[in-house]
Amino acid sequence: MGSLDSLSDLFSAFNIGNPFGARDGASGAKKPLATSAVTLISHTHGRDRREQRGIERRELQEAVKYGRKERANPGRDGQARWRYTHKGVVYITDDSSRHEITSWRLDDALDAPPAAVGPAGGGTAHVIVVVDHSGSMRKDDVPGYGSRTAAVYDCLARDLVEPQLKVLGGSRMEISLIEMQDEAEVVLCRSGATADLLSYLKRRSSTAYARSHGNYLPALDEALGLMREDAAEQKQLFLTRAAAGPFTGGGWAAGKPSLVNCPYSESGTSGCRALVRKSVNEKCLARIRNMGDLLGRDRVSVNTVAFGPAAEDFAVLQAMSKVLPRGSFQKLGLSAQCLKTAFTSLTSSLATLRTEAVGGGGAGLTLRTDLRAKGQRQEYEEHHRITNGVTFDVYVGKKFIFKRQYDRHAGELVDVPLAAAHQLRAYQEQHPHAEIQLGVAHGRNWFSEGAERVVFQCTEVVSVDGGATAHAIGPRLVAKQSRHEEQVFEPKFHRTFCRTQGEAAELAALFNRRLARGPAWQVHFLPCYVYKIIDGYYAYSKGGQLEILVEQELEGRFTKWNNNAGGVSQGRSGLASSVRNNTAPQQARPANNATALGAIAEDDEVEDGDGEERDNDDDDGEEEEDVNNGGSIDGVPQAFSHFTWDCTGGQKLVCDLQGVWNSTDGFTLTDPVIHHALGGHRNGATDKGQAGIHAFFATHTCNALCRQLGLRSGPVR
């Protein structure tokens, strides 16, 4: 695919090429490790979950070999972990990248893995051309053409489509055309390289009219949508983007561009252009990163060509070309010859591809109107530099008031240190003349929601410049805010949540001791914290003060095993939502009992190469004993709920169990409900009292774990 390196800037080419092609053009390059040779060590519980999610062993091996690698949140014991994302699969490993922790599919990933590259006939290319139709494309500064747009369409016809008509045996190229202005429109979808297409593009060179602005984001979204529909085949995406004029701002006045009140800057228009540029840039890069995550970084290349005067700014296009490994950027000015070179290079690449192929509650409450629009989850790692006002708001110094955790013995929230406190001295040594400030960065846009709360990204930070920028410290967090005005500034709202979750955590610790089985059978609840910040954006609050509820971000396939109204999950997975965060999953469906899927083979497997080995570690004996005692891990959530009622003398029952599971950490849960027999909504609006307890036992069938623990039968209504 080296020929794609000649593509220039105005065009972004996303090439989904042969995943087994050479990645190094040097003649003496070392042969890459075979995918099947990537070591994968997994517990049988993990393999069982993976099988049920439709994830193949090879997909995890490909993720390690080709995927985007980043630090995951550490394990319960503090040990480091890695996260690989590839072709819609997220794979968590230990620090050696050999031991499987968990894996799941992204929300918008394909339901099944893409088909492998076949013999002749499997190399069809889908070329998606995005033509900028903004006003600057009307300029007649390309020699021999009446406008930049005319030059693009004419070269597209003559130098891309026309050569395909001469291909022996017919071309396997499909072409889609997206025209980009303020919005993006797919005007041509998967047309074959035919004489009719050639005529259409030549006519388009004289009839297309450019106007308004050129917006990258809708065009990238449309391109990704087209790519996903063809992801099971070998495809090549060529994104053409003619250079627009300089960034002009966000509004219009009297027919001319004019800055409006900037949503990214507290100082209004001052500094707004730079912040908006940065925000758009990051969103574009996130779109391309998503293409690589869903379709494979080894299959997608981004090659950009600048088609415009040398003085114009092509920084975003240049940055887009660097997101994925197979990218290139060239700035070639205004010349039809540049376009000819670009499309000729793509034609050569298509020929190469052909050759390679041959080989809740809330009634009566007021919904908030101050919540910004839903956004996309941002990728970042510890020590990542965050700019205030772009995708995160930074609260340090006087803007950060406290971090607290509920203390059951004191019966109130008490101050606890920030994660960055232990790194304070190191920052002071690095910046001896700066004022080091600790605090928190809160996502500007929520990325998930439930019936009562919206979820934002969050991280603790340290800043050396007064909060203009900050560095992420500690694990990734999520912040939950109420959707309702009445609860945003109600102190009891967060305290009740923290008290309930803390009480559930104590009962879980007691359950783990009584059950006395291995890590995979353990139940844990996330610790939660309350942060208080000051933000003038919330004008109706007292002094702009706002409390936010914060937990560590969960990593894994989010599952709901039961709800607060007697609903029980159907089978092993519960009611699952493949997200990597604390989203609010759907309600579990009522059932007469929780389906047991039989015993699980208890051993550890090293999946390495074509054969299989057995890893006889210390866990084997313990897990074999579990089989002899009976029971399935799938029965743990229901047994735990039953246990909480029994051990509290019938006064309390913990349910609404939701979170993630893996064989290393067991069940990591959040946001439980505790029904109290005395009623009165002691634990919030979701506490249904004795009625909730009866609802649980109306659908609960005791399993082997209930019998092992000697639990009493529930109340009969």
VOMAR-868596 format. One record per residue (C-alpha): residue number from 0; x, y, z; chain. Coordinates in steps of 0.5 Angstrom, whole numbers, plus 500, padded with zeros to 3 digits. Layout:
N
[NUM,[X,Y,Z],A]
...
END
This chain:
717
[0,[500,500,500],A]
[1,[506,504,499],A]
[2,[503,508,493],A]
[3,[498,511,498],A]
[4,[504,515,501],A]
[5,[503,520,495],A]
[6,[496,522,496],A]
[7,[496,530,498],A]
[8,[492,534,503],A]
[9,[486,536,501],A]
[10,[484,529,501],A]
[11,[483,524,506],A]
[12,[484,517,504],A]
[13,[482,511,509],A]
[14,[484,505,506],A]
[15,[481,499,509],A]
[16,[487,494,506],A]
[17,[489,487,506],A]
[18,[491,486,514],A]
[19,[496,481,512],A]
[20,[500,486,508],A]
[21,[507,488,509],A]
[22,[507,494,514],A]
[23,[515,495,513],A]
[24,[517,496,506],A]
[25,[524,495,507],A]
[26,[527,489,503],A]
[27,[530,486,510],A]
[28,[524,487,514],A]
[29,[523,482,520],A]
[30,[517,478,519],A]
[31,[512,480,523],A]
[32,[509,475,529],A]
[33,[503,470,526],A]
[34,[497,472,530],A]
[35,[496,465,532],A]
[36,[502,466,536],A]
[37,[500,471,540],A]
[38,[500,468,547],A]
[39,[493,468,551],A]
[40,[492,465,557],A]
[41,[485,465,560],A]
[42,[481,462,566],A]
[43,[475,458,564],A]
[44,[470,463,567],A]
[45,[473,468,562],A]
[46,[473,464,556],A]
[47,[465,462,558],A]
[48,[463,469,558],A]
[49,[467,471,552],A]
[50,[464,465,548],A]
[51,[457,467,550],A]
[52,[459,474,547],A]
[53,[461,471,541],A]
[54,[468,474,541],A]
[55,[473,469,538],A]
[56,[480,467,541],A]
[57,[483,470,534],A]
[58,[480,477,535],A]
[59,[483,478,542],A]
[60,[490,476,539],A]
[61,[489,481,533],A]
[62,[487,486,538],A]
[63,[494,485,542],A]
[64,[498,485,535],A]
[65,[494,490,531],A]
[66,[490,494,536],A]
[67,[490,501,540],A]
[68,[494,500,546],A]
[69,[493,504,552],A]
[70,[493,503,560],A]
[71,[487,501,563],A]
[72,[484,502,570],A]
[73,[489,498,575],A]
[74,[486,491,578],A]
[75,[483,491,585],A]
[76,[490,489,588],A]
[77,[493,495,584],A]
[78,[496,491,579],A]
[79,[497,495,572],A]
[80,[493,493,566],A]
[81,[493,494,559],A]
[82,[487,495,554],A]
[83,[487,494,547],A]
[84,[481,496,542],A]
[85,[481,493,535],A]
[86,[475,492,530],A]
[87,[470,493,535],A]
[88,[473,489,541],A]
[89,[475,492,547],A]
[90,[480,487,551],A]
[91,[483,488,558],A]
[92,[490,484,560],A]
[93,[494,484,565],A]
[94,[501,488,565],A]
[95,[504,482,561],A]
[96,[499,483,555],A]
[97,[498,475,556],A]
[98,[493,474,561],A]
[99,[486,475,559],A]
[100,[482,479,564],A]
[101,[475,481,560],A]
[102,[473,483,553],A]
[103,[467,486,550],A]
[104,[464,489,544],A]
[105,[463,496,543],A]
[106,[456,499,543],A]
[107,[456,500,535],A]
[108,[461,494,533],A]
[109,[459,489,528],A]
[110,[455,483,531],A]
[111,[460,478,528],A]
[112,[467,479,527],A]
[113,[469,481,519],A]
[114,[470,475,515],A]
[115,[477,473,513],A]
[116,[480,475,506],A]
[117,[478,470,501],A]
[118,[481,468,495],A]
[119,[480,472,488],A]
[120,[474,476,488],A]
[121,[475,478,496],A]
[122,[479,485,494],A]
[123,[473,489,492],A]
[124,[474,497,494],A]
[125,[469,502,496],A]
[126,[472,509,495],A]
[127,[468,514,499],A]
[128,[470,521,496],A]
[129,[468,527,500],A]
[130,[468,533,496],A]
[131,[468,540,500],A]
[132,[463,544,498],A]
[133,[464,550,502],A]
[134,[464,557,499],A]
[135,[472,557,498],A]
[136,[471,552,493],A]
[137,[468,557,488],A]
[138,[475,560,487],A]
[139,[477,560,480],A]
[140,[485,559,482],A]
[141,[486,552,479],A]
[142,[489,553,472],A]
[143,[485,551,467],A]
[144,[478,550,471],A]
[145,[473,555,473],A]
[146,[473,553,480],A]
[147,[476,549,485],A]
[148,[470,544,485],A]
[149,[470,543,478],A]
[150,[478,541,478],A]
[151,[476,536,483],A]
[152,[470,533,480],A]
[153,[474,533,473],A]
[154,[480,529,476],A]
[155,[476,524,480],A]
[156,[473,522,473],A]
[157,[479,522,469],A]
[158,[484,520,474],A]
[159,[480,515,478],A]
[160,[474,512,475],A]
[161,[476,512,467],A]
[162,[482,508,469],A]
[163,[478,503,472],A]
[164,[474,502,466],A]
[165,[480,499,463],A]
[166,[481,494,468],A]
[167,[482,487,465],A]
[168,[476,483,468],A]
[169,[472,489,470],A]
[170,[474,493,476],A]
[171,[472,491,483],A]
[172,[471,498,485],A]
[173,[465,502,488],A]
[174,[465,509,489],A]
[175,[460,513,494],A]
[176,[460,521,494],A]
[177,[459,525,500],A]
[178,[458,533,499],A]
[179,[460,537,505],A]
[180,[458,544,507],A]
[181,[455,546,514],A]
[182,[452,539,513],A]
[183,[454,533,509],A]
[184,[450,529,504],A]
[185,[451,522,501],A]
[186,[449,524,493],A]
[187,[452,517,491],A]
[188,[452,511,494],A]
[189,[456,505,492],A]
[190,[456,506,484],A]
[191,[460,501,480],A]
[192,[466,504,476],A]
[193,[462,505,470],A]
[194,[461,509,464],A]
[195,[455,512,467],A]
[196,[459,514,473],A]
[197,[464,517,469],A]
[198,[459,522,465],A]
[199,[455,523,472],A]
[200,[462,526,475],A]
[201,[464,530,468],A]
[202,[457,533,469],A]
[203,[458,535,476],A]
[204,[464,538,475],A]
[205,[460,544,471],A]
[206,[453,544,475],A]
[207,[456,543,482],A]
[208,[455,549,486],A]
[209,[459,551,493],A]
[210,[457,555,498],A]
[211,[457,556,506],A]
[212,[462,553,510],A]
[213,[465,546,510],A]
[214,[464,542,516],A]
[215,[468,536,518],A]
[216,[464,532,523],A]
[217,[458,530,519],A]
[218,[462,528,513],A]
[219,[466,524,518],A]
[220,[460,521,521],A]
[221,[457,519,514],A]
[222,[463,516,512],A]
[223,[464,512,518],A]
[224,[456,510,517],A]
[225,[458,507,510],A]
[226,[464,504,512],A]
[227,[461,500,517],A]
[228,[456,497,512],A]
[229,[462,494,508],A]
[230,[466,492,514],A]
[231,[466,485,513],A]
[232,[470,485,506],A]
[233,[476,488,504],A]
[234,[475,496,503],A]
[235,[478,502,501],A]
[236,[476,509,504],A]
[237,[478,515,500],A]
[238,[476,521,503],A]
[239,[477,528,499],A]
[240,[477,534,503],A]
[241,[478,541,499],A]
[242,[481,546,503],A]
[243,[477,551,506],A]
[244,[478,559,508],A]
[245,[481,560,515],A]
[246,[476,559,520],A]
[247,[471,565,521],A]
[248,[467,563,528],A]
[249,[461,561,530],A]
[250,[455,566,527],A]
[251,[453,571,522],A]
[252,[451,578,522],A]
[253,[448,582,516],A]
[254,[450,576,512],A]
[255,[458,576,514],A]
[256,[461,572,519],A]
[257,[461,574,526],A]
[258,[463,571,533],A]
[259,[457,569,538],A]
[260,[457,568,545],A]
[261,[463,563,545],A]
[262,[461,556,549],A]
[263,[468,554,550],A]
[264,[471,561,553],A]
[265,[468,564,560],A]
[266,[471,570,557],A]
[267,[466,571,551],A]
[268,[470,572,544],A]
[269,[477,573,547],A]
[270,[481,566,545],A]
[271,[474,563,543],A]
[272,[477,561,536],A]
[273,[483,558,538],A]
[274,[479,554,543],A]
[275,[473,552,538],A]
[276,[479,550,533],A]
[277,[482,545,538],A]
[278,[475,542,540],A]
[279,[473,541,533],A]
[280,[480,538,532],A]
[281,[479,533,538],A]
[282,[472,531,535],A]
[283,[475,530,528],A]
[284,[481,525,531],A]
[285,[476,522,535],A]
[286,[472,520,529],A]
[287,[478,517,526],A]
[288,[480,513,532],A]
[289,[473,510,532],A]
[290,[474,508,525],A]
[291,[480,504,527],A]
[292,[477,501,533],A]
[293,[471,499,530],A]
[294,[474,496,523],A]
[295,[482,495,525],A]
[296,[488,500,525],A]
[297,[491,495,521],A]
[298,[486,496,515],A]
[299,[485,503,515],A]
[300,[489,508,513],A]
[301,[488,516,513],A]
[302,[492,519,507],A]
[303,[491,527,506],A]
[304,[493,532,501],A]
[305,[492,539,502],A]
[306,[489,542,496],A]
[307,[489,550,497],A]
[308,[494,556,497],A]
[309,[500,554,501],A]
[310,[498,560,506],A]
[311,[492,556,509],A]
[312,[492,552,515],A]
[313,[491,545,514],A]
[314,[493,543,521],A]
[315,[487,539,522],A]
[316,[488,535,516],A]
[317,[495,533,518],A]
[318,[493,531,525],A]
[319,[488,526,522],A]
[320,[493,523,518],A]
[321,[497,521,524],A]
[322,[491,518,528],A]
[323,[492,511,525],A]
[324,[499,508,523],A]
[325,[498,508,515],A]
[326,[497,515,515],A]
[327,[501,520,510],A]
[328,[500,528,509],A]
[329,[502,532,503],A]
[330,[501,539,502],A]
[331,[502,540,494],A]
[332,[498,547,493],A]
[333,[493,549,488],A]
[334,[494,544,481],A]
[335,[490,540,477],A]
[336,[497,535,477],A]
[337,[496,535,484],A]
[338,[489,532,484],A]
[339,[492,527,478],A]
[340,[497,525,482],A]
[341,[493,523,488],A]
[342,[488,519,484],A]
[343,[493,516,480],A]
[344,[496,513,486],A]
[345,[489,511,489],A]
[346,[488,507,482],A]
[347,[495,504,483],A]
[348,[493,502,490],A]
[349,[487,499,488],A]
[350,[491,494,483],A]
[351,[495,492,489],A]
[352,[489,491,493],A]
[353,[487,486,487],A]
[354,[493,483,487],A]
[355,[494,481,495],A]
[356,[487,479,495],A]
[357,[488,473,490],A]
[358,[493,471,495],A]
[359,[427,510,575],A]
[360,[424,515,580],A]
[361,[423,522,578],A]
[362,[415,523,578],A]
[363,[413,531,579],A]
[364,[421,533,579],A]
[365,[423,538,574],A]
[366,[428,536,568],A]
[367,[434,540,568],A]
[368,[435,545,562],A]
[369,[442,547,564],A]
[370,[445,540,561],A]
[371,[449,541,555],A]
[372,[448,536,549],A]
[373,[450,529,549],A]
[374,[458,528,547],A]
[375,[462,522,546],A]
[376,[467,519,551],A]
[377,[474,522,550],A]
[378,[480,517,551],A]
[379,[485,519,555],A]
[380,[491,516,560],A]
[381,[494,518,567],A]
[382,[498,524,566],A]
[383,[494,526,560],A]
[384,[494,534,559],A]
[385,[487,537,559],A]
[386,[486,544,557],A]
[387,[480,547,561],A]
[388,[474,549,557],A]
[389,[475,544,551],A]
[390,[472,537,553],A]
[391,[473,538,560],A]
[392,[472,543,565],A]
[393,[478,544,570],A]
[394,[477,546,578],A]
[395,[483,547,582],A]
[396,[484,552,587],A]
[397,[478,556,590],A]
[398,[474,552,585],A]
[399,[475,546,588],A]
[400,[472,545,595],A]
[401,[472,538,598],A]
[402,[472,531,596],A]
[403,[469,527,601],A]
[404,[467,519,603],A]
[405,[461,517,607],A]
[406,[463,514,614],A]
[407,[458,509,617],A]
[408,[461,510,624],A]
[409,[461,517,624],A]
[410,[454,517,620],A]
[411,[456,523,615],A]
[412,[461,525,609],A]
[413,[468,526,611],A]
[414,[474,529,608],A]
[415,[479,524,604],A]
[416,[485,526,600],A]
[417,[486,527,593],A]
[418,[489,521,589],A]
[419,[494,527,587],A]
[420,[496,528,594],A]
[421,[502,523,594],A]
[422,[505,526,587],A]
[423,[505,533,590],A]
[424,[512,533,592],A]
[425,[514,530,585],A]
[426,[511,536,582],A]
[427,[513,541,586],A]
[428,[520,539,585],A]
[429,[519,539,577],A]
[430,[516,546,578],A]
[431,[519,550,584],A]
[432,[516,557,582],A]
[433,[509,555,580],A]
[434,[503,554,585],A]
[435,[501,547,585],A]
[436,[494,546,585],A]
[437,[490,540,586],A]
[438,[483,538,584],A]
[439,[478,535,579],A]
[440,[477,535,571],A]
[441,[469,534,569],A]
[442,[467,533,562],A]
[443,[463,538,559],A]
[444,[458,533,556],A]
[445,[455,527,559],A]
[446,[456,521,555],A]
[447,[451,516,558],A]
[448,[444,517,562],A]
[449,[439,513,566],A]
[450,[432,515,568],A]
[451,[435,519,574],A]
[452,[442,521,572],A]
[453,[447,523,567],A]
[454,[454,520,567],A]
[455,[460,525,565],A]
[456,[467,523,565],A]
[457,[472,525,570],A]
[458,[479,525,573],A]
[459,[483,528,579],A]
[460,[488,533,576],A]
[461,[494,537,578],A]
[462,[495,544,575],A]
[463,[501,548,575],A]
[464,[498,554,571],A]
[465,[492,556,575],A]
[466,[487,551,572],A]
[467,[489,553,564],A]
[468,[491,546,563],A]
[469,[492,540,568],A]
[470,[494,533,568],A]
[471,[490,527,569],A]
[472,[492,523,576],A]
[473,[489,516,578],A]
[474,[484,512,575],A]
[475,[479,514,570],A]
[476,[473,516,574],A]
[477,[465,518,572],A]
[478,[461,523,575],A]
[479,[454,522,576],A]
[480,[449,528,576],A]
[481,[441,528,577],A]
[482,[437,530,571],A]
[483,[432,534,576],A]
[484,[433,541,578],A]
[485,[430,539,585],A]
[486,[436,534,587],A]
[487,[442,538,584],A]
[488,[443,542,590],A]
[489,[439,537,595],A]
[490,[445,535,600],A]
[491,[441,528,602],A]
[492,[441,526,595],A]
[493,[448,524,594],A]
[494,[449,522,602],A]
[495,[443,517,601],A]
[496,[447,514,595],A]
[497,[453,514,598],A]
[498,[450,511,605],A]
[499,[447,505,601],A]
[500,[453,503,597],A]
[501,[457,503,603],A]
[502,[452,499,607],A]
[503,[451,494,601],A]
[504,[459,494,601],A]
[505,[459,491,608],A]
[506,[454,486,607],A]
[507,[458,484,600],A]
[508,[464,483,605],A]
[509,[460,479,610],A]
[510,[458,475,604],A]
[511,[465,473,601],A]
[512,[467,471,608],A]
[513,[461,466,608],A]
[514,[461,463,601],A]
[515,[469,462,602],A]
[516,[470,461,594],A]
[517,[475,464,589],A]
[518,[476,471,587],A]
[519,[471,470,581],A]
[520,[465,469,586],A]
[521,[467,475,590],A]
[522,[462,481,590],A]
[523,[464,488,591],A]
[524,[461,495,591],A]
[525,[465,501,588],A]
[526,[467,506,593],A]
[527,[464,513,591],A]
[528,[465,520,593],A]
[529,[462,527,593],A]
[530,[466,532,590],A]
[531,[464,540,591],A]
[532,[466,545,586],A]
[533,[464,552,584],A]
[534,[462,553,577],A]
[535,[458,560,575],A]
[536,[455,556,569],A]
[537,[450,554,574],A]
[538,[447,560,575],A]
[539,[441,558,580],A]
[540,[445,555,585],A]
[541,[448,558,591],A]
[542,[455,561,589],A]
[543,[455,557,583],A]
[544,[457,551,588],A]
[545,[455,544,585],A]
[546,[456,537,588],A]
[547,[458,531,584],A]
[548,[458,524,585],A]
[549,[464,520,583],A]
[550,[466,513,582],A]
[551,[472,509,578],A]
[552,[470,508,571],A]
[553,[468,500,570],A]
[554,[471,496,565],A]
[555,[467,491,562],A]
[556,[461,489,559],A]
[557,[456,492,564],A]
[558,[450,487,566],A]
[559,[444,488,570],A]
[560,[443,481,574],A]
[561,[436,484,578],A]
[562,[432,490,579],A]
[563,[428,493,585],A]
[564,[422,490,583],A]
[565,[423,483,582],A]
[566,[426,482,575],A]
[567,[431,477,574],A]
[568,[436,476,569],A]
[569,[435,471,564],A]
[570,[441,467,563],A]
[571,[448,467,564],A]
[572,[449,474,562],A]
[573,[444,478,565],A]
[574,[441,484,561],A]
[575,[447,486,558],A]
[576,[449,493,555],A]
[577,[456,493,552],A]
[578,[459,499,555],A]
[579,[465,501,558],A]
[580,[462,506,564],A]
[581,[457,506,569],A]
[582,[451,507,564],A]
[583,[444,505,567],A]
[584,[442,499,563],A]
[585,[435,497,561],A]
[586,[431,494,566],A]
[587,[431,486,568],A]
[588,[425,482,565],A]
[589,[421,478,571],A]
[590,[422,471,571],A]
[591,[420,465,575],A]
[592,[427,463,576],A]
[593,[434,465,574],A]
[594,[436,460,569],A]
[595,[442,456,570],A]
[596,[447,454,564],A]
[597,[450,448,568],A]
[598,[457,447,571],A]
[599,[463,450,568],A]
[600,[469,446,566],A]
[601,[474,448,572],A]
[602,[481,449,569],A]
[603,[486,455,566],A]
[604,[488,454,559],A]
[605,[494,457,555],A]
[606,[491,459,548],A]
[607,[498,459,544],A]
[608,[499,457,537],A]
[609,[495,452,534],A]
[610,[495,447,540],A]
[611,[492,448,547],A]
[612,[496,447,553],A]
[613,[493,447,561],A]
[614,[496,452,566],A]
[615,[496,448,572],A]
[616,[496,454,577],A]
[617,[494,454,584],A]
[618,[487,456,582],A]
[619,[485,449,579],A]
[620,[484,446,586],A]
[621,[480,451,589],A]
[622,[475,451,582],A]
[623,[475,444,582],A]
[624,[472,444,589],A]
[625,[467,449,587],A]
[626,[464,444,582],A]
[627,[464,439,588],A]
[628,[460,443,592],A]
[629,[455,445,586],A]
[630,[453,452,584],A]
[631,[455,456,578],A]
[632,[457,463,578],A]
[633,[451,465,575],A]
[634,[447,464,581],A]
[635,[452,469,585],A]
[636,[448,475,585],A]
[637,[441,472,586],A]
[638,[444,468,592],A]
[639,[447,475,595],A]
[640,[441,479,595],A]
[641,[437,473,599],A]
[642,[443,473,603],A]
[643,[443,480,605],A]
[644,[435,479,607],A]
[645,[437,473,611],A]
[646,[443,476,615],A]
[647,[440,482,617],A]
[648,[434,478,620],A]
[649,[429,480,614],A]
[650,[430,487,615],A]
[651,[434,489,609],A]
[652,[435,486,602],A]
[653,[440,489,597],A]
[654,[438,488,589],A]
[655,[438,492,583],A]
[656,[445,489,582],A]
[657,[449,492,576],A]
[658,[456,492,574],A]
[659,[461,488,571],A]
[660,[464,481,572],A]
[661,[471,478,570],A]
[662,[474,472,573],A]
[663,[480,476,576],A]
[664,[476,481,580],A]
[665,[469,477,581],A]
[666,[463,482,581],A]
[667,[464,489,581],A]
[668,[457,493,582],A]
[669,[455,500,583],A]
[670,[448,504,584],A]
[671,[444,498,588],A]
[672,[438,499,592],A]
[673,[436,497,599],A]
[674,[429,495,601],A]
[675,[428,496,608],A]
[676,[422,492,611],A]
[677,[420,498,615],A]
[678,[418,502,609],A]
[679,[418,510,609],A]
[680,[423,510,603],A]
[681,[429,510,608],A]
[682,[434,509,602],A]
[683,[431,513,597],A]
[684,[425,513,592],A]
[685,[427,506,590],A]
[686,[427,503,596],A]
[687,[420,500,596],A]
[688,[420,497,603],A]
[689,[417,490,605],A]
[690,[413,490,598],A]
[691,[420,490,594],A]
[692,[422,485,599],A]
[693,[416,481,597],A]
[694,[417,482,590],A]
[695,[424,479,590],A]
[696,[422,473,593],A]
[697,[416,472,588],A]
[698,[421,471,583],A]
[699,[427,468,586],A]
[700,[428,460,586],A]
[701,[434,458,591],A]
[702,[440,456,588],A]
[703,[446,451,590],A]
[704,[449,457,593],A]
[705,[443,459,597],A]
[706,[443,452,600],A]
[707,[450,452,601],A]
[708,[450,458,606],A]
[709,[444,455,609],A]
[710,[439,461,608],A]
[711,[432,461,610],A]
[712,[426,461,606],A]
[713,[423,468,604],A]
[714,[417,471,607],A]
[715,[410,468,604],A]
[716,[405,474,602],A]
END
